Each structure stands twice: as C-alpha cells, then as structure tokens.
Amino acid sequence: MHGGLCGQQLSLFRRRNFSDHALLVTSVNEHRDILNAIEARNATQSAEALRQHVLMSRERTLRNYVKYSERKAP
C-alpha cells in the first residue's frame, strides 16, 4: 500500500492529519498505548490497542477529508 498512487494518496492524508496538532497528539498517545501493551507482553491488550488505533485513524482521516472537501466546495 505504500507504493504507487494509493501510497501517495495515503501520504497526503497523513500529512493533512498531522498538520493538526490535536490529531498528532492523539496519534502519538495511541502509539504509546500500543507500545506500553507490547512492553507489558499483553497480547490481547496490544491487539486491541492496535485495532482501536487503526479504526480511529480511519475515522479521523475520513472526517478530515470531509472537512477539507467542504472548504473547497463553491
């Protein structure tokens, strides 16, 4: 997914999300939760933290996309 057109589009969405400080802080905190669960060797908690991060990242990206698209609309 990192190569080609899909990878380029994903990169643009990530940059847009990370330009918002609050979204960046949220993402960092989610990654910290994942790492803490891994460090604790808690597979269930690690998997759930990762799953939640992916789902929430998707939601944030979609909301940000809609927000950005509405600004561009005439």
N, CA, C and O atoms as CSV, one atom per row, in Angstrom:
chain,resi,resn,atom,element,x,y,z
A,1,MET,N,N,0.816,-1.187,0.000
A,1,MET,CA,C,0.000,0.000,0.000
A,1,MET,C,C,0.860,1.252,0.000
A,1,MET,O,O,0.354,2.333,-0.303
A,2,HIS,N,N,2.127,1.150,0.325
A,2,HIS,CA,C,2.983,2.330,0.383
A,2,HIS,C,C,3.472,2.772,-0.993
A,2,HIS,O,O,3.980,3.885,-1.128
A,3,GLY,N,N,3.332,1.936,-2.009
A,3,GLY,CA,C,3.820,2.303,-3.324
A,3,GLY,C,C,2.683,2.748,-4.224
A,3,GLY,O,O,1.512,2.496,-3.943
A,4,GLY,N,N,3.046,3.410,-5.304
A,4,GLY,CA,C,2.069,3.790,-6.313
A,4,GLY,C,C,1.110,4.869,-5.849
A,4,GLY,O,O,1.353,5.575,-4.871
A,5,LEU,N,N,0.010,4.974,-6.585
A,5,LEU,CA,C,-0.964,6.025,-6.339
A,5,LEU,C,C,-1.590,5.928,-4.954
A,5,LEU,O,O,-1.732,6.945,-4.276
A,6,CYS,N,N,-1.965,4.733,-4.520
A,6,CYS,CA,C,-2.584,4.576,-3.194
A,6,CYS,C,C,-1.643,5.045,-2.092
A,6,CYS,O,O,-2.067,5.727,-1.160
A,7,GLY,N,N,-0.381,4.685,-2.196
A,7,GLY,CA,C,0.601,5.106,-1.200
A,7,GLY,C,C,0.786,6.608,-1.186
A,7,GLY,O,O,0.934,7.207,-0.121
A,8,GLN,N,N,0.779,7.224,-2.359
A,8,GLN,CA,C,0.918,8.685,-2.446
A,8,GLN,C,C,-0.292,9.371,-1.837
A,8,GLN,O,O,-0.143,10.360,-1.119
A,9,GLN,N,N,-1.492,8.862,-2.111
A,9,GLN,CA,C,-2.700,9.451,-1.547
A,9,GLN,C,C,-2.718,9.301,-0.034
A,9,GLN,O,O,-3.069,10.243,0.677
A,10,LEU,N,N,-2.346,8.140,0.462
A,10,LEU,CA,C,-2.303,7.919,1.896
A,10,LEU,C,C,-1.317,8.873,2.554
A,10,LEU,O,O,-1.586,9.412,3.627
A,11,SER,N,N,-0.187,9.076,1.914
A,11,SER,CA,C,0.811,10.008,2.438
A,11,SER,C,C,0.250,11.422,2.544
A,11,SER,O,O,0.510,12.120,3.523
A,12,LEU,N,N,-0.513,11.846,1.551
A,12,LEU,CA,C,-1.120,13.178,1.592
A,12,LEU,C,C,-2.122,13.290,2.728
A,12,LEU,O,O,-2.165,14.312,3.414
A,13,PHE,N,N,-2.935,12.250,2.939
A,13,PHE,CA,C,-3.895,12.270,4.042
A,13,PHE,C,C,-3.177,12.322,5.380
A,13,PHE,O,O,-3.596,13.044,6.284
A,14,ARG,N,N,-2.100,11.562,5.510
A,14,ARG,CA,C,-1.344,11.581,6.767
A,14,ARG,C,C,-0.780,12.966,7.048
A,14,ARG,O,O,-0.863,13.467,8.169
A,15,ARG,N,N,-0.211,13.574,6.024
A,15,ARG,CA,C,0.328,14.929,6.209
A,15,ARG,C,C,-0.755,15.900,6.642
A,15,ARG,O,O,-0.535,16.742,7.514
A,16,ARG,N,N,-1.915,15.781,6.035
A,16,ARG,CA,C,-3.020,16.679,6.394
A,16,ARG,C,C,-3.443,16.426,7.836
A,16,ARG,O,O,-3.676,17.378,8.581
A,17,ASN,N,N,-3.547,15.163,8.245
A,17,ASN,CA,C,-3.928,14.847,9.620
A,17,ASN,C,C,-2.893,15.360,10.611
A,17,ASN,O,O,-3.245,15.907,11.656
A,18,PHE,N,N,-1.617,15.184,10.283
A,18,PHE,CA,C,-0.570,15.566,11.221
A,18,PHE,C,C,-0.316,17.061,11.254
A,18,PHE,O,O,0.420,17.542,12.116
A,19,SER,N,N,-0.913,17.807,10.329
A,19,SER,CA,C,-0.788,19.264,10.389
A,19,SER,C,C,-1.680,19.828,11.490
A,19,SER,O,O,-1.517,20.980,11.892
A,20,ASP,N,N,-2.615,19.030,11.973
A,20,ASP,CA,C,-3.480,19.415,13.088
A,20,ASP,C,C,-2.835,18.884,14.375
A,20,ASP,O,O,-2.762,17.673,14.586
A,21,HIS,N,N,-2.374,19.791,15.221
A,21,HIS,CA,C,-1.636,19.401,16.422
A,21,HIS,C,C,-2.426,18.420,17.298
A,21,HIS,O,O,-1.860,17.458,17.819
A,22,ALA,N,N,-3.710,18.661,17.457
A,22,ALA,CA,C,-4.525,17.785,18.314
A,22,ALA,C,C,-4.578,16.366,17.754
A,22,ALA,O,O,-4.526,15.400,18.515
A,23,LEU,N,N,-4.681,16.233,16.434
A,23,LEU,CA,C,-4.709,14.897,15.828
A,23,LEU,C,C,-3.360,14.206,15.981
A,23,LEU,O,O,-3.290,12.996,16.197
A,24,LEU,N,N,-2.301,14.981,15.868
A,24,LEU,CA,C,-0.959,14.424,16.037
A,24,LEU,C,C,-0.768,13.910,17.462
A,24,LEU,O,O,-0.250,12.812,17.662
A,25,VAL,N,N,-1.180,14.690,18.438
A,25,VAL,CA,C,-1.053,14.285,19.839
A,25,VAL,C,C,-1.868,13.020,20.099
A,25,VAL,O,O,-1.405,12.111,20.788
A,26,THR,N,N,-3.068,12.965,19.554
A,26,THR,CA,C,-3.914,11.785,19.717
A,26,THR,C,C,-3.232,10.542,19.140
A,26,THR,O,O,-3.218,9.482,19.767
A,27,SER,N,N,-2.674,10.685,17.952
A,27,SER,CA,C,-1.998,9.558,17.315
A,27,SER,C,C,-0.788,9.103,18.125
A,27,SER,O,O,-0.572,7.905,18.304
A,28,VAL,N,N,-0.013,10.045,18.606
A,28,VAL,CA,C,1.158,9.706,19.429
A,28,VAL,C,C,0.722,8.964,20.689
A,28,VAL,O,O,1.351,7.980,21.079
A,29,ASN,N,N,-0.340,9.425,21.318
A,29,ASN,CA,C,-0.839,8.759,22.526
A,29,ASN,C,C,-1.319,7.342,22.226
A,29,ASN,O,O,-1.100,6.430,23.023
A,30,GLU,N,N,-1.969,7.156,21.086
A,30,GLU,CA,C,-2.408,5.813,20.701
A,30,GLU,C,C,-1.215,4.898,20.454
A,30,GLU,O,O,-1.225,3.732,20.849
A,31,HIS,N,N,-0.188,5.432,19.799
A,31,HIS,CA,C,1.016,4.629,19.582
A,31,HIS,C,C,1.683,4.286,20.920
A,31,HIS,O,O,2.192,3.179,21.098
A,32,ARG,N,N,1.676,5.215,21.832
A,32,ARG,CA,C,2.248,4.959,23.165
A,32,ARG,C,C,1.488,3.831,23.860
A,32,ARG,O,O,2.096,2.969,24.494
A,33,ASP,N,N,0.154,3.838,23.740
A,33,ASP,CA,C,-0.659,2.761,24.333
A,33,ASP,C,C,-0.293,1.408,23.725
A,33,ASP,O,O,-0.192,0.410,24.438
A,34,ILE,N,N,-0.098,1.377,22.415
A,34,ILE,CA,C,0.291,0.133,21.746
A,34,ILE,C,C,1.635,-0.351,22.278
A,34,ILE,O,O,1.786,-1.521,22.631
A,35,LEU,N,N,2.603,0.548,22.335
A,35,LEU,CA,C,3.941,0.167,22.813
A,35,LEU,C,C,3.934,-0.268,24.274
A,35,LEU,O,O,4.628,-1.216,24.644
A,36,ASN,N,N,3.156,0.418,25.103
A,36,ASN,CA,C,3.068,0.030,26.519
A,36,ASN,C,C,2.492,-1.383,26.662
A,36,ASN,O,O,2.960,-2.164,27.491
A,37,ALA,N,N,1.491,-1.704,25.864
A,37,ALA,CA,C,0.895,-3.041,25.923
A,37,ALA,C,C,1.882,-4.098,25.440
A,37,ALA,O,O,1.960,-5.192,25.999
A,38,ILE,N,N,2.637,-3.757,24.392
A,38,ILE,CA,C,3.657,-4.695,23.904
A,38,ILE,C,C,4.730,-4.894,24.973
A,38,ILE,O,O,5.143,-6.019,25.254
A,39,GLU,N,N,5.171,-3.793,25.558
A,39,GLU,CA,C,6.202,-3.870,26.605
A,39,GLU,C,C,5.724,-4.717,27.782
A,39,GLU,O,O,6.511,-5.434,28.400
A,40,ALA,N,N,4.426,-4.627,28.088
A,40,ALA,CA,C,3.850,-5.420,29.182
A,40,ALA,C,C,3.618,-6.872,28.764
A,40,ALA,O,O,3.181,-7.697,29.567
A,41,ARG,N,N,3.917,-7.175,27.494
A,41,ARG,CA,C,3.741,-8.520,26.943
A,41,ARG,C,C,2.292,-9.000,27.044
A,41,ARG,O,O,2.012,-10.178,27.268
A,42,ASN,N,N,1.384,-8.036,26.869
A,42,ASN,CA,C,-0.035,-8.345,26.913
A,42,ASN,C,C,-0.562,-8.371,25.477
A,42,ASN,O,O,-0.900,-7.336,24.902
A,43,ALA,N,N,-0.622,-9.573,24.918
A,43,ALA,CA,C,-1.005,-9.727,23.514
A,43,ALA,C,C,-2.425,-9.236,23.249
A,43,ALA,O,O,-2.679,-8.596,22.229
A,44,THR,N,N,-3.335,-9.527,24.145
A,44,THR,CA,C,-4.725,-9.113,23.966
A,44,THR,C,C,-4.831,-7.595,23.971
A,44,THR,O,O,-5.475,-7.010,23.100
A,45,GLN,N,N,-4.204,-6.966,24.941
A,45,GLN,CA,C,-4.243,-5.511,25.037
A,45,GLN,C,C,-3.512,-4.864,23.853
A,45,GLN,O,O,-3.957,-3.839,23.337
A,46,SER,N,N,-2.414,-5.450,23.431
A,46,SER,CA,C,-1.665,-4.938,22.279
A,46,SER,C,C,-2.526,-4.964,21.026
A,46,SER,O,O,-2.608,-3.982,20.288
A,47,ALA,N,N,-3.163,-6.097,20.800
A,47,ALA,CA,C,-4.007,-6.244,19.615
A,47,ALA,C,C,-5.171,-5.264,19.648
A,47,ALA,O,O,-5.508,-4.661,18.629
A,48,GLU,N,N,-5.776,-5.108,20.800
A,48,GLU,CA,C,-6.914,-4.193,20.921
A,48,GLU,C,C,-6.474,-2.738,20.744
A,48,GLU,O,O,-7.169,-1.958,20.094
A,49,ALA,N,N,-5.344,-2.374,21.306
A,49,ALA,CA,C,-4.836,-1.002,21.153
A,49,ALA,C,C,-4.524,-0.716,19.688
A,49,ALA,O,O,-4.822,0.370,19.190
A,50,LEU,N,N,-3.931,-1.676,19.005
A,50,LEU,CA,C,-3.636,-1.512,17.584
A,50,LEU,C,C,-4.920,-1.413,16.773
A,50,LEU,O,O,-5.045,-0.556,15.898
A,51,ARG,N,N,-5.865,-2.286,17.065
A,51,ARG,CA,C,-7.152,-2.265,16.351
A,51,ARG,C,C,-7.851,-0.929,16.536
A,51,ARG,O,O,-8.345,-0.340,15.575
A,52,GLN,N,N,-7.890,-0.454,17.772
A,52,GLN,CA,C,-8.532,0.839,18.052
A,52,GLN,C,C,-7.816,1.976,17.325
A,52,GLN,O,O,-8.462,2.879,16.794
A,53,HIS,N,N,-6.500,1.934,17.302
A,53,HIS,CA,C,-5.739,2.982,16.618
A,53,HIS,C,C,-6.066,2.997,15.129
A,53,HIS,O,O,-6.285,4.063,14.554
A,54,VAL,N,N,-6.100,1.839,14.507
A,54,VAL,CA,C,-6.399,1.771,13.077
A,54,VAL,C,C,-7.811,2.288,12.805
A,54,VAL,O,O,-8.020,3.072,11.879
A,55,LEU,N,N,-8.772,1.853,13.607
A,55,LEU,CA,C,-10.150,2.305,13.402
A,55,LEU,C,C,-10.295,3.813,13.631
A,55,LEU,O,O,-10.959,4.502,12.857
A,56,MET,N,N,-9.677,4.310,14.683
A,56,MET,CA,C,-9.784,5.742,14.986
A,56,MET,C,C,-9.024,6.576,13.962
A,56,MET,O,O,-9.465,7.668,13.604
A,57,SER,N,N,-7.895,6.076,13.492
A,57,SER,CA,C,-7.144,6.784,12.447
A,57,SER,C,C,-7.991,6.900,11.191
A,57,SER,O,O,-8.023,7.943,10.539
A,58,ARG,N,N,-8.670,5.823,10.867
A,58,ARG,CA,C,-9.558,5.837,9.702
A,58,ARG,C,C,-10.646,6.888,9.885
A,58,ARG,O,O,-10.916,7.663,8.967
A,59,GLU,N,N,-11.270,6.923,11.053
A,59,GLU,CA,C,-12.332,7.901,11.317
A,59,GLU,C,C,-11.804,9.331,11.249
A,59,GLU,O,O,-12.444,10.207,10.667
A,60,ARG,N,N,-10.649,9.562,11.837
A,60,ARG,CA,C,-10.062,10.907,11.804
A,60,ARG,C,C,-9.750,11.330,10.380
A,60,ARG,O,O,-9.986,12.475,9.997
A,61,THR,N,N,-9.216,10.398,9.598
A,61,THR,CA,C,-8.867,10.700,8.213
A,61,THR,C,C,-10.118,11.023,7.403
A,61,THR,O,O,-10.127,11.980,6.629
A,62,LEU,N,N,-11.168,10.231,7.577
A,62,LEU,CA,C,-12.409,10.491,6.849
A,62,LEU,C,C,-13.027,11.831,7.249
A,62,LEU,O,O,-13.470,12.587,6.385
A,63,ARG,N,N,-13.061,12.130,8.547
A,63,ARG,CA,C,-13.605,13.424,8.999
A,63,ARG,C,C,-12.791,14.583,8.457
A,63,ARG,O,O,-13.347,15.596,8.033
A,64,ASN,N,N,-11.481,14.435,8.471
A,64,ASN,CA,C,-10.604,15.483,7.977
A,64,ASN,C,C,-10.789,15.656,6.471
A,64,ASN,O,O,-10.763,16.779,5.968
A,65,TYR,N,N,-10.974,14.562,5.759
A,65,TYR,CA,C,-11.198,14.626,4.319
A,65,TYR,C,C,-12.486,15.395,4.018
A,65,TYR,O,O,-12.508,16.269,3.151
A,66,VAL,N,N,-13.552,15.064,4.739
A,66,VAL,CA,C,-14.835,15.747,4.533
A,66,VAL,C,C,-14.689,17.227,4.874
A,66,VAL,O,O,-15.160,18.091,4.134
A,67,LYS,N,N,-14.044,17.510,5.983
A,67,LYS,CA,C,-13.839,18.898,6.407
A,67,LYS,C,C,-13.063,19.676,5.339
A,67,LYS,O,O,-13.436,20.799,4.997
A,68,TYR,N,N,-12.005,19.094,4.822
A,68,TYR,CA,C,-11.195,19.747,3.803
A,68,TYR,C,C,-11.985,19.904,2.506
A,68,TYR,O,O,-11.890,20.936,1.841
A,69,SER,N,N,-12.768,18.881,2.145
A,69,SER,CA,C,-13.560,18.925,0.914
A,69,SER,C,C,-14.628,20.007,0.987
A,69,SER,O,O,-14.903,20.678,-0.009
A,70,GLU,N,N,-15.232,20.181,2.162
A,70,GLU,CA,C,-16.262,21.209,2.322
A,70,GLU,C,C,-15.684,22.608,2.167
A,70,GLU,O,O,-16.361,23.506,1.667
A,71,ARG,N,N,-14.448,22.801,2.589
A,71,ARG,CA,C,-13.791,24.101,2.426
A,71,ARG,C,C,-13.564,24.427,0.955
A,71,ARG,O,O,-13.613,25.588,0.548
A,72,LYS,N,N,-13.314,23.383,0.161
A,72,LYS,CA,C,-13.016,23.565,-1.256
A,72,LYS,C,C,-14.279,23.769,-2.091
A,72,LYS,O,O,-14.211,24.295,-3.201
A,73,ALA,N,N,-15.446,23.348,-1.552
A,73,ALA,CA,C,-16.682,23.425,-2.337
A,73,ALA,C,C,-17.062,24.881,-2.576
A,73,ALA,O,O,-16.865,25.730,-1.707
A,74,PRO,N,N,-17.615,25.174,-3.778
A,74,PRO,CA,C,-18.005,26.564,-4.078
A,74,PRO,C,C,-19.216,27.014,-3.314
A,74,PRO,O,O,-19.654,28.155,-3.466
